């Protein structure tokens, strides 16, 4: 017969687990941005993909996936939805490489979405304070860098 861990251990895990805390926060933040972008029929993941495509000349789906920390399958699924909506194009490069790009329609939607994104961003930053947000952002970046270095 197995015994359940004691309540103090379970409470400590719930309060201190980096994965648990970041996932809960990520879900809450995603819901807030999705609600802000909903009037345009856009989700925050799609917004981030459009912004990344508009900002750089991405060479491949793999590069875009790595830049946005999405697995390639999730990126491909999102790009297909955006392509079906006429917001991105996919041109084929050498071999099996696919190069995504933003369309004029996608750029227009991105431009319309930026004020909605900015308003939500400002609201969140004001709620936690700019200094705490900057410290938190830097901490999250440090975690990502450390994990990336461990994968090498």
C-alpha distance (Angstrom), angle and dihedral (degrees) to the residues before:
residue distance angle dihedral
X1 . . .
X2 3.80 . .
X3 3.73 121.5 .
X4 3.75 125.5 -139.9
X5 3.82 116.8 -115.8
X6 3.78 113.9 -98.8
X7 3.80 119.5 -90.6
X8 3.80 93.9 -113.1
X9 3.82 90.7 58.2
X10 3.79 92.2 47.6
X11 3.80 91.5 48.6
X12 3.83 90.9 48.9
X13 3.81 90.6 51.8
X14 3.81 92.8 49.5
X15 3.81 92.2 48.4
X16 3.80 99.9 41.2
X17 3.82 108.6 29.1
X18 3.81 107.8 115.8
X19 3.80 91.9 -156.1
X20 3.81 94.4 49.3
X21 3.81 93.9 46.2
X22 3.82 95.6 45.6
X23 3.82 92.6 46.3
X24 3.81 92.3 50.7
X25 3.79 90.3 47.4
X26 3.81 93.1 45.1
X27 3.80 91.0 52.5
X28 3.81 92.7 48.9
X29 3.81 93.1 46.5
X30 3.81 91.8 46.1
X31 3.82 90.9 51.8
X32 3.82 90.7 50.9
X33 3.82 94.3 49.8
X34 3.82 91.8 43.1
X35 3.80 89.3 53.5
X36 3.81 90.8 49.2
X37 3.82 92.4 49.7
X38 3.82 95.7 40.5
X39 3.83 95.1 96.0
X40 3.82 86.7 67.1
X41 3.80 94.2 44.5
X42 3.79 89.7 -115.4
X43 3.80 131.8 130.7
X44 3.79 122.7 -148.3
X45 3.81 92.9 -113.2
X46 3.80 89.1 55.5
X47 3.81 90.2 45.7
X48 3.81 90.4 53.1
X49 3.81 91.8 48.4
X50 3.81 91.6 50.3
X51 3.81 90.8 46.8
X52 3.82 91.7 50.0
X53 3.80 91.7 48.4
X54 3.81 91.5 48.2
X55 3.81 92.5 47.7
X56 3.80 99.8 49.3
X57 3.75 143.2 22.4
X58 3.80 95.7 -113.0
X59 3.77 112.4 -156.2
X60 3.80 98.3 -156.3
X61 3.78 148.4 -2.7
X62 3.80 87.9 -105.5
X63 3.82 92.3 56.3
X64 3.79 91.1 47.7
X65 3.82 90.4 48.4
X66 3.79 91.3 51.9
X67 3.80 93.0 45.7
X68 3.82 92.0 53.4
X69 3.83 96.4 36.0
X70 3.80 93.1 -120.8
X71 3.75 123.4 134.8
X72 3.79 114.0 -109.5
X73 3.82 94.0 -112.0
X74 3.81 92.1 54.5
X75 3.81 90.5 46.1
X76 3.80 92.3 49.8
X77 3.83 91.3 49.6
X78 3.82 91.2 49.7
X79 3.80 92.9 46.5
X80 3.82 91.3 51.1
X81 3.81 90.1 53.0
X82 3.80 91.2 47.8
X83 3.81 91.3 46.2
X84 3.83 91.3 50.5
X85 3.81 87.8 52.8
X86 3.82 90.5 51.5
X87 3.81 93.3 -114.6
X88 3.81 99.0 114.9
X89 3.78 137.7 25.1
X90 3.76 129.1 -146.3
X91 3.78 118.8 -148.1
X92 3.76 121.9 -174.9
X93 3.77 120.1 -122.0
X94 3.77 131.2 -174.4
X95 3.78 115.2 -35.0
X96 3.77 112.5 -15.8
X97 3.81 94.9 -27.5
X98 3.79 116.1 134.2
X99 3.80 118.8 -160.5
X100 3.80 114.1 -157.3
X101 3.79 121.6 -153.0
X102 3.79 136.8 178.3
X103 3.81 119.6 -110.5
X104 3.80 126.2 -140.6
X105 3.80 87.9 -103.6
X106 3.81 89.7 51.5
X107 3.80 91.6 49.0
X108 3.81 89.8 49.9
X109 3.80 92.0 50.8
X110 3.80 90.3 46.9
X111 3.81 90.1 52.0
X112 3.81 90.2 50.6
X113 3.82 91.1 47.1
X114 3.80 97.4 50.4
X115 3.84 95.5 77.3
X116 3.83 90.0 49.9
X117 3.80 90.5 48.3
X118 3.82 91.1 46.1
X119 3.79 92.8 51.3
X120 3.82 91.6 51.7
X121 3.80 91.7 44.6
X122 3.81 91.8 50.3
X123 3.81 91.1 48.1
X124 3.81 92.2 52.0
X125 3.79 94.5 43.8
X126 3.80 90.8 49.5
X127 3.81 90.9 49.4
X128 3.82 93.8 55.5
X129 3.80 98.6 26.4
X130 3.78 126.4 -109.7
X131 3.81 94.4 -101.9
X132 3.81 93.7 52.6
X133 3.80 91.1 45.1
X134 3.82 91.7 51.6
X135 3.80 91.0 48.0
X136 3.81 91.1 47.5
X137 3.81 92.1 46.9
X138 3.79 90.8 51.1
X139 3.80 90.5 48.3
X140 3.80 91.8 51.0
X141 3.80 90.4 49.5
X142 3.81 90.1 50.8
X143 3.81 90.3 52.6
X144 3.83 91.2 50.4
X145 3.81 92.6 47.7
X146 3.80 91.5 49.0
X147 3.79 92.9 48.9
X148 3.81 92.0 46.0
X149 3.81 90.7 50.8
X150 3.82 90.1 50.9
X151 3.83 90.6 53.9
X152 3.80 92.9 58.4
